[in-house]
Amino acid sequence: MEILISIAHILGSVIALFILGLLGMFIAGWEAGMVQKQAIEEASVSLGVSVEALDKEENAPKVLQLSAEKFSTELFRNRISDFCGLIRTMWGWLGNLIQGLVLLAVVWYTVIDNMENAVYAWFVVGIAITFWVASVVFSIICKLLTGRYPGQAKEARKVAAEWVKNNRKLFES
């Protein structure tokens, strides 16, 4: 019976961690959509055209110019945003590494030492939540200081470069 309880603790914490991961991905997708919607609305206001008109070919150069100016690496706040994006990415990797090591340690000591150690597998969920909350707070602070989310400027430049690459014919004439 003790082994079943140990397995339940470990599997339960892994399942909870998986559910938290799915929830995090859902929230990140929703947030990305909100950021994109906000950027589109800002571009619409800045260029004085409707949101629907932004997709027209004749507005493409103006949209690209606006994006290049707003998300330029020459702006200090964009550099800070890019650096914050790097920090947040490394923070996520660190969190995953710590969670994996704690889970491995719990499994190891459960098998080698005592079945009662399995209850400590729930610390992995606490670690995940702690790292996620710290990441959210860090992102909000970055947004307040720079007007951008961590890595937003770099991502905008990447999207613009990809768009230009895929639509070269518009610029060849």
BAKESE-988656 format. One record per atom (N, C-alpha, C, O): x, y, z; residue in one letter. Coordinates in steps of 0.001 Angstrom, whole numbers, padded with zeros to 6 digits, always signed. Layout:
REM BAKESE-988656
XYZA...
This chain:
REM BAKESE-988656
+000822-001198+000000M+000000+000000+000000M+000865+001261+000000M+000531+002254-000646M+001971+001209+000726E+002861+002365+000815E+003444+002718-000552E+003621+003895-000867E+003739+001714-001355I+004291+001965-002691I+003252+002626-003590I+003598+003479-004408I+001985+002244-003450L+000927+002866-004264L+000748+004340-003894L+000535+005179-004770L+000832+004649-002623I+000721+006042-002184I+001904+006846-002718I+001734+007985-003153I+003092+006263-002686S+004280+006944-003212S+004135+007215-004703S+004432+008312-005175S+003682+006216-005435I+003476+006382-006884I+002414+007449-007136I+002550+008260-008053I+001357+007449-006325A+000295+008447-006493A+000820+009866-006263A+000451+010791-006987A+001677+010037-005261H+002251+011365-005010H+003090+011826-006199H+002949+012958-006663H+003946+010961-006680I+004846+011343-007773I+004060+011572-009057I+004233+012599-009714I+003198+010628-009422L+002402+010807-010642L+001441+011990-010517L+001231+012727-011481L+000866+012167-009342G-000046+013296-009131G+000651+014628-009326G+000096+015546-009931G+001871+014734-008811S+002601+015997-008978S+002990+016219-010436S+002970+017352-010917S+003341+015156-011135V+003693+015279-012557V+002458+015677-013368V+002541+016517-014264V+001326+015075-013054I+000081+015427-013764I-000299+016878-013473I-000691+017610-014381I-000186+017292-012221A-000483+018690-011868A+000459+019636-012597A+000045+020694-013071A+001724+019251-012683L+002702+020064-013403L+002343+020155-014881L+002464+021222-015483L+001906+019054-015466F+001482+019039-016865F+000276+019956-017073F+000229+020714-018042F-000685+019886-016172I-001875+020741-016280I-001487+022212-016139I-001994+023063-016869I-000591+022509-015202L-000110+023887-015062L+000595+024352-016336L+000446+025501-016750L+001359+023458-016950G+002037+023795-018203G+001049+024115-019312G+001231+025078-020056G+000003+023305-019420L-001032+023569-020425L-001746+024888-020151L-002020+025660-021070L-002041+025133-018892L-002681+026394-018512L-001772+027571-018846L-002233+028592-019355L-000484+027426-018560G+000483+028474-018886G+000559+028745-020372G+000637+029899-020794G+000537+027673-021180M+000564+027852-022637M-000699+028546-023121M-000635+029390-024014M-001848+028202-022544F-003103+028851-022906F-003052+030342-022579F-003441+031177-023395F-002574+030667-021390I-002468+032072-020974I-001471+032820-021849I-001720+033964-022229I-000344+032190-022174A+000663+032830-023029A+000097+033101-024423A+000367+034150-025006A-000676+032173-024954G-001314+032379-026254G-002318+033515-026215G-002374+034336-027131G-003102+033561-025163W-004071+034646-025002W-003349+035981-024893W-003753+036963-025516W-002278+036017-024099E-001511+037255-023925E-000891+037704-025243E-000912+038891-025569E-000340+036760-026000A+000261+037100-027302A-000789+037692-028238A-000510+038641-028972A-001978+037139-028212G-003063+037678-029027G-003450+039086-028619G-003714+039937-029468G-003483+039329-027312M-003810+040672-026818M-002719+041677-027204M-003021+042801-027604M-001458+041272-027084V-000349+042164-027452V-000405+042469-028938V-000200+043613-029346V-000684+041451-029756Q-000773+041659-031206Q-001937+042581-031557Q-001805+043467-032402Q-003072+042366-030906K-004233+043221-031154K-003922+044671-030787K-004286+045592-031518K-003252+044869-029659Q-002883+046211-029214Q-001926+046856-030212Q-002066+048037-030531Q-000957+046090-030705A+000009+046627-031667A-000687+047016-032976A-000360+048041-033575A-001627+046213-033409I-002370+046513-034647I-003197+047780-034469I-003241+048628-035360I-003845+047906-033330E-004650+049108-033076E-003775+050359-032991E-004159+051418-033487E-002595+050241-032363E-001674+051377-032283E-001188+051769-033679E-001093+052956-033991E-000882+050782-034516A-000444+051071-035884A-001561+051753-036665A-001318+052686-037431A-002779+051280-036464S-003929+051878-037144S-004076+053347-036775S-004283+054191-037646S-003970+053652-035492V-004105+055036-035028V-002931+055876-035539V-003132+056995-036011V-001716+055347-035447S-000529+056098-035869S-000550+056431-037356S-000133+057515-037763S-001037+055495-038160L-001052+055709-039609L-002342+056379-040087L-002425+056823-041232L-003336+056451-039222G-004591+057092-039598G-005402+056289-040588G-006119+056856-041413G-005296+054968-040513V-006093+054092-041378V-006831+053089-040499V-006476+052876-039339V-007860+052482-041071S-008610+051490-040300S-007772+050228-040114S-006806+049993-040840S-008156+049433-039138V-007455+048175-038873V-007511+047271-040102V-006527+046606-040427V-008638+047243-040776E-008797+046411-041967E-007879+046879-043098E-007396+046064-043883E-007640+048186-043183A-006813+048743-044263A-005335+048438-044067A-004555+048559-045012A-004934+048047-042868L-003521+047731-042628L-003049+046543-043455L-001861+046432-043759L-003969+045654-043820D-003612+044457-044589D-003450+044729-046079D-002982+043859-046814D-003824+045909-046536K-003726+046218-047965K-002276+046449-048360K-001484+046976-047580K-001938+046048-049585E-000559+046131-050071E-000019+047561-050095E+001166+047780-049842E-000869+048522-050393E-000383+049902-050476E+000032+050458-049102E+000784+051431-049032E-000449+049851-048027N-000076+050309-046684N+001118+049561-046106N+001630+049934-045051N+001563+048515-046784A+002666+047694-046272A+003938+048497-046000A+004521+048341-044928A+004394+049348-046920P+005612+050110-046617P+005475+051019-045397P+006420+051177-044623P+004279+051621-045230K+004065+052493-044073K+004065+051700-042765K+004610+052142-041754K+003451+050534-042806V+003402+049682-041611V+004808+049213-041245V+005190+049219-040075V+005575+048805-042263L+006951+048371-042008L+007816+049508-041482L+008632+049305-040583L+007645+050682-042028Q+008407+051841-041561Q+008069+052159-040104Q+008957+052426-039294Q+006787+052128-039785L+006347+052372-038409L+006929+051331-037462L+007410+051666-036379L+006883+050082-037871S+007423+048999-037050S+008934+049146-036872S+009459+048942-035777S+009622+049498-037947A+011076+049672-037882A+011447+050801-036922A+012421+050687-036178A+010680+051880-036936E+010960+053001-036041E+010618+052660-034593E+011380+052969-033677E+009479+052027-034398K+009003+051746-033043K+009826+050676-032341K+010043+050762-031133K+010291+049663-033083F+010983+048534-032468F+012471+048494-032821F+013100+047439-032737F+013025+049618-033210S+014428+049712-033594S+015348+049349-032428S+015046+049623-031266S+016471+048729-032768T+017464+048424-031737T+018159+049695-031259T+018855+049677-030244T+017976+050795-031984E+018581+052062-031575E+017908+052662-030342E+018507+053470-029632E+016667+052263-030093L+015956+052774-028921L+016360+051977-027686L+016306+050747-027679L+016762+052689-026653F+017253+052045-025436F+016190+051151-024802F+016509+050072-024304F+014929+051591-024816R+013879+050789-024196R+013674+049463-024927R+013283+048469-024316R+013940+049451-026246N+013842+048186-026979N+014986+047252-026610N+014805+046037-026535N+016154+047819-026381R+017287+046996-025939R+017005+046392-024576R+017307+045224-024328R+016421+047200-023688I+016077+046687-022359I+015030+045581-022492I+015134+044544-021838I+014036+045800-023329S+013004+044786-023554S+013618+043492-024081S+013258+042402-023636S+014542+043616-025027D+015200+042427-025566D+016008+041707-024486D+015989+040479-024409D+016715+042472-023657F+017493+041884-022571F+016580+041211-021547F+016892+040134-021040F+015462+041850-021250C+014491+041250-020331C+013926+039947-020908C+013659+038998-020172C+013749+039915-022226G+013295+038684-022869G+014305+037561-022689G+013928+036415-022444G+015577+037886-022809L+016630+036901-022594L+016625+036423-021145L+016742+035226-020879L+016492+037353-020221I+016459+036991-018794I+015257+036093-018506I+015382+035090-017802I+014093+036454-019051R+012895+035651-018804R+013039+034252-019392R+012585+033279-018790R+013664+034141-020558T+013894+032827-021152T+014827+031993-020282T+014560+030820-020022T+015919+032601-019834M+016856+031881-018963M+016185+031516-017639M+016446+030444-017093M+015326+032391-017116W+014589+032120-015889W+013699+030888-016072W+013608+030042-015183W+013053+030799-017218G+012209+029638-017514G+013018+028352-017582G+012602+027323-017049G+014172+028409-018234W+015049+027234-018297W+015517+026828-016904W+015538+025644-016566W+015893+027827-016094L+016338+027545-014734L+015222+026882-013935L+015460+025913-013215L+014015+027401-014060G+012871+026808-013369G+012649+025363-013779G+012422+024499-012932G+012715+025101-015086N+012534+023734-015567N+013640+022815-015068N+013383+021671-014693N+014865+023316-015066L+015996+022529-014578L+015823+022192-013096L+016016+021045-012694L+015467+023169-012300I+015274+022934-010865I+014131+021957-010627I+014241+021071-009780I+013037+022109-011366Q+011913+021191-011214Q+012333+019762-011549Q+011997+018824-010827Q+013066+019605-012647G+013525+018273-013040G+014463+017668-012014G+014354+016485-011692G+015391+018475-011492L+016337+017962-010495L+015634+017587-009190L+015950+016563-008584L+014687+018413-008762V+013949+018100-007532V+013140+016819-007723V+013115+015961-006841V+012484+016691-008866L+011697+015483-009117L+012593+014240-009161L+012246+013198-008605L+013735+014358-009818L+014676+013234-009845L+015169+012885-008446L+015266+011710-008090L+015479+013908-007655A+015943+013669-006291A+014860+012988-005453A+015150+012076-004679A+013616+013435-005611V+012517+012836-004856V+012346+011375-005251V+012201+010509-004388V+012362+011099-006544V+012225+009712-007000V+013395+008879-006470V+013202+007772-005969V+014588+009414-006582W+015783+008699-006122W+015684+008354-004631W+015870+007202-004239W+015392+009357-003816Y+015337+009112-002373Y+014115+008294-001963Y+014128+007632-000926Y+013064+008338-002774T+011907+007493-002504T+012269+006029-002735T+011908+005163-001939T+012971+005761-003808V+013354+004385-004135V+014474+003894-003218V+014416+002767-002726V+015470+004708-002989I+016664+004296-002241I+016462+004334-000728I+016892+003422-000021I+015812+005382-000231D+015779+005613+001208D+014453+005219+001851D+014400+004288+002655D+013371+005939+001492N+012122+005755+002212N+010957+006156+001306N+010999+007202+000658N+009947+005342+001267M+008775+005608+000424M+008045+006894+000838M+007346+007500+000025M+008204+007301+002077E+007534+008509+002559E+008101+009782+001926E+007478+010840+002021E+009248+009702+001294N+009843+010866+000623N+009059+011288-000618N+009254+012396-001116N+008183+010434-001121A+007429+010733-002344A+006553+011964-002191A+006274+012647-003176A+006118+012258-000979V+005259+013418-000754V+005958+014718-001162V+005301+015703-001498V+007288+014712-001129Y+008042+015907-001498Y+007984+016207-003002Y+008458+017255-003439Y+007419+015313-003780A+007255+015568-005214A+006349+016776-005449A+006428+017413-006499A+005496+017093-004487W+004598+018238-004633W+005343+019558-004566W+004802+020593-004956W+006588+019539-004073F+007398+020757-004103F+007631+021225-005535F+007801+022419-005784F+007638+020287-006471V+007856+020636-007879V+006744+021566-008367V+007009+022511-009110V+005521+021306-007959V+004394+022167-008340V+004577+023556-007722V+004346+024570-008381V+004988+023593-006463G+005237+024876-005802G+006355+025651-006483G+006267+026870-006634G+007397+024956-006892I+008506+025600-007607I+008014+026172-008928I+008356+027299-009289I+007210+025395-009649A+006682+025864-010943A+005831+027118-010762A+005954+028072-011530A+004976+027114-009756I+004120+028276-009516I+004962+029486-009116I+004705+030601-009571I+005958+029268-008272T+006830+030361-007844T+007570+030981-009024T+007629+032205-009145T+008128+030154-009886F+008838+030668-011055F+007880+031380-012003F+008242+032399-012592F+006663+030859-012161W+005690+031486-013053W+005269+032855-012510W+005204+033824-013266W+004983+032940-011209V+004588+034217-010611V+005721+035239-010740V+005477+036398-011077V+006955+034809-010474A+008099+035716-010599A+008248+036195-012042A+008585+037356-012277A+008001+035317-012999S+008092+035692-014414S+007020+036707-014789S+007287+037653-015529S+005824+036513-014286V+004731+037456-014563V+005044+038822-013958V+004867+039849-014615V+005505+038837-012721V+005858+040106-012067V+006984+040795-012833V+006938+042004-013061V+007992+040025-013228F+009103+040567-014002F+008604+041156-015327F+009047+042232-015731F+007694+040461-016000S+007149+040947-017275S+006377+042246-017093S+006478+043155-017916S+005614+042330-016023I+004850+043553-015748I+005794+044719-015465I+005566+045833-015936I+006838+044465-014707I+007822+045523-014412I+008495+045982-015704I+008682+047181-015916I+008860+045031-016568C+009472+045381-017858C+008499+046215-018697C+008903+047198-019319C+007241+045834-018715K+006234+046582-019477K+006084+047997-018930K+005965+048951-019700K+006089+048137-017614L+005960+049466-017003L+007180+050339-017292L+007041+051542-017515L+008372+049744-017289L+009600+050518-017491L+009870+050850-018958L+010391+051921-019270L+009516+049933-019853T+009892+050109-021260T+008705+050322-022201T+008882+050770-023333T+007520+050008-021743G+006367+050068-022637G+006274+048838-023529G+005436+048783-024430G+007124+047861-023283R+007167+046630-024067R+007246+045439-023104R+007771+045544-021996R+006714+044317-023558Y+006898+043093-022803Y+008295+042556-023088Y+008895+042912-024102Y+008818+041709-022215P+010161+041158-022466P+010243+040463-023825P+009480+039542-024115P+011179+040921-024646G+011396+040325-025959G+010435+040778-027042G+010539+040311-028176G+009507+041667-026737Q+008507+042093-027719Q+009153+042800-028901Q+008758+042564-030043Q+010126+043652-028659A+010764+044384-029756A+011501+043421-030685A+011409+043540-031906A+012219+042484-030116K+012954+041506-030921K+011989+040665-031755K+012241+040396-032930K+010891+040255-031139E+009898+039454-031858E+009265+040267-032988E+009023+039727-034068E+008996+041544-032762A+008414+042396-033805A+009387+042549-034973A+008974+042504-036132A+010675+042729-034676R+011672+042826-035751R+011757+041512-036531R+011896+041516-037754R+011674+040416-035829K+011729+039097-036472K+010525+038883-037394K+010673+038394-038514K+009349+039248-036919V+008129+039113-037728V+008207+040009-038963V+007841+039588-040060V+008685+041243-038787A+008804+042167-039921A+009801+041640-040951A+009543+041701-042153A+010931+041126-040488A+011939+040581-041405A+011390+039372-042165A+011642+039215-043360A+010656+038539-041477E+010056+037359-042119E+009014+037786-043154E+008925+037201-044233E+008224+038815-042813W+007211+039298-043744W+007874+039850-045005W+007430+039567-046117W+008940+040641-044831V+009653+041200-045985V+010230+040070-046837V+010157+040113-048065V+010790+039082-046195K+011374+037938-046908K+010321+037221-047754K+010596+036812-048883K+009121+037072-047206N+008056+036364-047910N+007322+037239-048923N+006554+036717-049732N+007533+038543-048902N+006822+039460-049800N+007779+040361-050548N+007494+041545-050725N+008889+039841-050984R+009896+040630-051690R+009344+041299-052950R+009776+042392-053316R+008408+040654-053600K+007877+041194-054863K+007282+042585-054699K+007262+043370-055647K+006791+042897-053481L+006216+044222-053241L+007281+045311-053259L+006972+046473-053524L+008525+044952-052982F+009595+045940-052857F+010526+045976-054056F+011417+046823-054116F+010339+045077-055007E+011228+045001-056165E+010889+046034-057244E+011741+046381-058061E+009689+046507-057246S+009314+047448-058310S+009703+048864-058017S+009447+049755-058827S
